[in-house]
């Protein structure tokens, strides 16, 4: 929105040349690529994250590790026994309890089978966030907040 407004101001003042127009288009495309959200889907035994150009899929029934990376943005990294890896924002799981339920169920199965060696702490933290957000949603809906 702001880029469009700045482009229109630049065009309205008469200072817009072909190279400045190309620069505006490049900047808009760069922002689109960077801010394009990942689409996360899950099924029985798998979880996939689809970005703009690539889809990554991990087998959640044979999860080997789950790590929570804290940096500029918090990321959950899932790795399976076949070496596949998916990174996703834990907020996606908090906002979609169905996805979380599927991942938690498969992670428990992987843990019982002896595959999940590290990452139970990260999964427990996400579970606490999901439970807290669900409770707050119930309180908001009932008017008790």
C-alpha positions, 0 to 999 in steps of 0.5 A: 500500500505504501509502495503504491502511494510512493509510486504515485507521488513519484509519478505525479511529480513528473520525476518518474523515469524508466529506471525509477519505475523499474526500481519501484517494480523490483522493490514491490516484487522483492517485498512480495517474495519476502512477505509471502506467507507459507501455507501449511497442511497436514495429513495422516503421517505428514506435514507440508509447508508450501512457499512461493516456489518450493514445497517441503514435506516431512513425515511426522510419524518418523520425526527425529528432532524438533527444534525451536530457533529463536532469532528475528522470528521464531521458527520450529524446525522438524526433521524426519528419519529420511532427512527431510526438513520443514521450518514453520512459524509456531504461531501457525500451529497455535492459530490452527489447532487441527494442525497442532493436533495432527502433529502432536498425535504423530509426534507421540507415535514417533516418540513411542516408536523410539524415533523422536530423540530430541525436541519434546521440550519444544513440542511441550512449549508449543502445546502450552501456547496452544492450550493457553490460546484455546482457553483465552478464546473460550473466555472471549467467546463466553464474555468472561475475559 
